Amino acid sequence: MATQPKKIAVISLQNDIHALAVYNIAKQQGYSVSIFCSDMLVSCISSICLNKENSKIHLYDINGECHDINDFGVIWWRRVSKTQSYLDESHDKSIHEVVNQSSYIHVFGLIKNYFKGHIINK
């Protein structure tokens, strides 16, 4: 009987050296690892389909690959960032606040409520 590949999702700041180190070590150990940027959450959402029986949340990782969040067994939420890096100074401060708060709450809420694996956030 074939075993399922071991998949890990790492959510951290873009270019987090510790997340990249864990990524490389886990890959060497035979795990499938994807990194998602907590400071670019809105841009990583691909699609969301929520229903009681079969919810699907698709996110893009830093390599542009799309994943169903429940294909992972573990999510390591390493570095939280409510500040979204894609907003520049041309946006009003109030827009920054709304986007920053809603992005974090939206994605974290989806993961907490619909992810079926283990979440590590320490």
Backbone hydrogen bonds in HBPLUS format (Angstrom, degrees):
<---DONOR---> <-ACCEPTOR-->    atom                        ^
c    i                          cat <-CA-CA->   ^        H-A-AA   ^      H-
h    n   atom  resd res      DA  || num        DHA   H-A  angle D-A-AA Bond
n    s   type  num  typ     dist DA aas  dist angle  dist       angle   num
A0032-SER N   A0006-LYS O   2.67 MM  26  5.89 177.7  1.67 172.0 172.8     1
A0073-GLY N   A0007-LYS O   3.09 MM  66  5.77 164.6  2.12 139.6 142.6     2
A0008-ILE N   A0032-SER O   2.75 MM  24  6.18 155.0  1.81 160.6 168.9     3
A0034-SER N   A0008-ILE O   2.97 MM  26  6.46 150.8  2.06 156.9 166.3     4
A0009-ALA N   A0074-VAL O   2.91 MM  65  6.27 163.5  1.94 156.2 161.8     5
A0076-TRP N   A0009-ALA O   2.74 MM  67  6.16 165.6  1.76 166.0 169.3     6
A0010-VAL N   A0034-SER O   2.81 MM  24  6.17 160.7  1.85 161.7 167.6     7
A0036-PHE N   A0010-VAL O   2.72 MM  26  6.08 161.7  1.75 163.5 168.1     8
A0011-ILE N   A0076-TRP O   2.87 MM  65  6.15 167.4  1.88 148.7 151.2     9
A0078-ARG N   A0011-ILE O   2.79 MM  67  5.81 123.3  2.11 144.3 161.4    10
A0079-ARG N   A0011-ILE O   3.39 MM  68  6.73 151.0  2.48 132.4 140.2    11
A0012-SER N   A0036-PHE O   2.98 MM  24  6.46 153.0  2.05 163.6 170.8    12
A0038-SER N   A0012-SER O   2.64 MM  26  5.09 157.5  1.69 125.2 133.5    13
A0016-ASP N   A0013-LEU O   3.23 MM   3  5.48 133.9  2.45 141.1 131.5    14
A0020-LEU N   A0016-ASP O   3.01 MM   4  6.30 157.7  2.06 153.4 160.4    15
A0021-ALA N   A0017-ILE O   2.93 MM   4  6.11 145.9  2.04 139.3 148.4    16
A0022-VAL N   A0018-HIS O   2.98 MM   4  6.26 164.7  2.01 152.1 155.0    17
A0023-TYR N   A0019-ALA O   2.87 MM   4  6.02 156.3  1.92 145.5 153.0    18
A0024-ASN N   A0020-LEU O   3.00 MM   4  6.24 159.9  2.05 145.9 149.6    19
A0025-ILE N   A0021-ALA O   2.99 MM   4  6.25 163.3  2.01 153.4 158.0    20
A0026-ALA N   A0022-VAL O   2.84 MM   4  5.90 169.5  1.85 156.0 159.5    21
A0027-LYS N   A0023-TYR O   3.00 MM   4  6.14 156.0  2.06 146.5 153.3    22
A0028-GLN N   A0024-ASN O   3.07 MM   4  6.28 153.7  2.14 142.3 149.1    23
A0029-GLN N   A0025-ILE O   3.09 MM   4  6.39 133.9  2.31 140.9 153.6    24
A0029-GLN N   A0026-ALA O   3.07 MM   3  5.00 129.9  2.33  93.7 107.5    25
A0031-TYR N   A0026-ALA O   2.99 MM   5  5.37 160.8  2.03 152.1 145.9    26
A0030-GLY N   A0027-LYS O   3.04 MM   3  5.17 161.0  2.07 107.5 112.0    27
A0062-ILE N   A0035-ILE O   2.88 MM  27  5.90 148.3  1.98 166.0 171.4    28
A0040-MET N   A0037-CYS O   3.12 MM   3  5.27 159.1  2.17 109.3 111.4    29
A0085-SER N   A0039-ASP O   2.74 MM  46  5.58 154.6  1.80 153.6 159.1    30
A0044-CYS N   A0041-LEU O   3.05 MM   3  5.25 148.2  2.15 103.7 113.5    31
A0060-TYR N   A0044-CYS O   2.52 MM  16  4.59 158.4  1.57 140.1 148.4    32
A0046-SER N   A0058-HIS O   2.81 MM  12  5.21 165.7  1.83 145.9 144.5    33
A0047-SER N   A0058-HIS O   3.34 MM  11  5.14 153.8  2.42 121.7 128.0    34
A0058-HIS N   A0047-SER O   2.82 MM  11  5.14 179.5  1.82 163.4 163.6    35
A0049-CYS N   A0056-LYS O   2.77 MM   7  5.05 165.5  1.79 158.6 160.2    36
A0056-LYS N   A0049-CYS O   2.71 MM   7  5.05 161.2  1.75 148.9 155.6    37
A0069-ILE N   A0057-ILE O   2.82 MM  12  5.66 165.7  1.84 170.0 174.5    38
A0059-LEU N   A0067-HIS O   2.88 MM   8  5.41 152.4  1.96 151.9 156.4    39
A0067-HIS N   A0059-LEU O   2.85 MM   8  5.41 154.7  1.91 147.0 154.8    40
A0061-ASP N   A0065-GLU O   2.92 MM   4  5.54 157.1  1.98 150.2 155.1    41
A0064-GLY N   A0061-ASP O   2.98 MM   3  5.34 163.7  2.01 116.4 119.8    42
A0071-ASP N   A0068-ASP O   2.87 MM   3  5.53 164.0  1.89 127.1 129.2    43
A0072-PHE N   A0069-ILE O   3.36 MM   3  5.97 165.9  2.38 111.6 115.6    44
A0118-HIS N   A0073-GLY O   2.96 MM  45  6.31 165.8  1.98 149.4 147.8    45
A0075-ILE N   A0118-HIS O   2.80 MM  43  6.26 154.9  1.86 161.0 169.4    46
A0120-ILE N   A0075-ILE O   2.77 MM  45  6.14 165.5  1.79 165.8 169.4    47
A0077-TRP N   A0120-ILE O   2.75 MM  43  6.05 148.6  1.85 161.1 171.7    48
A0087-LEU N   A0084-GLN O   3.47 MM   3  6.30 170.3  2.48 120.7 123.3    49
A0091-HIS N   A0088-ASP O   3.23 MM   3  6.08 170.3  2.24 122.8 125.8    50
A0095-ILE N   A0092-ASP O   3.05 MM   3  5.27 124.4  2.37 101.9 116.0    51
A0096-HIS N   A0092-ASP O   3.11 MM   4  6.54 155.4  2.17 151.1 158.1    52
A0097-GLU N   A0093-LYS O   3.04 MM   4  6.38 159.2  2.08 150.7 155.5    53
A0098-VAL N   A0094-SER O   3.03 MM   4  6.24 163.7  2.05 148.6 152.4    54
A0099-VAL N   A0095-ILE O   2.92 MM   4  6.03 175.3  1.92 158.4 160.0    55
A0100-ASN N   A0096-HIS O   2.82 MM   4  5.84 165.2  1.84 152.7 157.8    56
A0101-GLN N   A0097-GLU O   3.05 MM   4  6.07 170.5  2.06 147.7 150.6    57
A0102-SER N   A0098-VAL O   2.92 MM   4  5.91 165.8  1.94 152.6 157.2    58
A0103-SER N   A0099-VAL O   2.90 MM   4  5.73 156.0  1.96 145.7 152.1    59
A0104-TYR N   A0100-ASN O   3.44 MM   4  6.48 172.8  2.44 143.3 145.2    60
A0105-ILE N   A0101-GLN O   3.07 MM   4  6.17 172.9  2.07 156.6 158.1    61
A0106-HIS N   A0102-SER O   2.86 MM   4  5.66 158.0  1.91 141.0 148.1    62
A0107-VAL N   A0103-SER O   3.09 MM   4  6.19 177.1  2.09 154.2 154.7    63
A0108-PHE N   A0104-TYR O   2.93 MM   4  5.86 162.3  1.96 155.3 160.4    64
A0109-GLY N   A0105-ILE O   2.88 MM   4  5.62 151.4  1.96 136.2 145.2    65
A0110-LEU N   A0106-HIS O   3.01 MM   4  6.20 155.3  2.07 144.9 151.5    66
A0111-ILE N   A0107-VAL O   3.00 MM   4  6.25 164.8  2.02 154.5 158.1    67
A0112-LYS N   A0108-PHE O   2.88 MM   4  6.05 170.0  1.89 154.4 157.5    68
A0113-ASN N   A0109-GLY O   3.00 MM   4  6.04 152.6  2.08 144.9 151.9    69
A0114-TYR N   A0110-LEU O   2.84 MM   4  5.73 150.4  1.92 150.4 157.4    70
A0115-PHE N   A0111-ILE O   2.99 MM   4  4.96 153.6  2.06 131.9 136.4    71
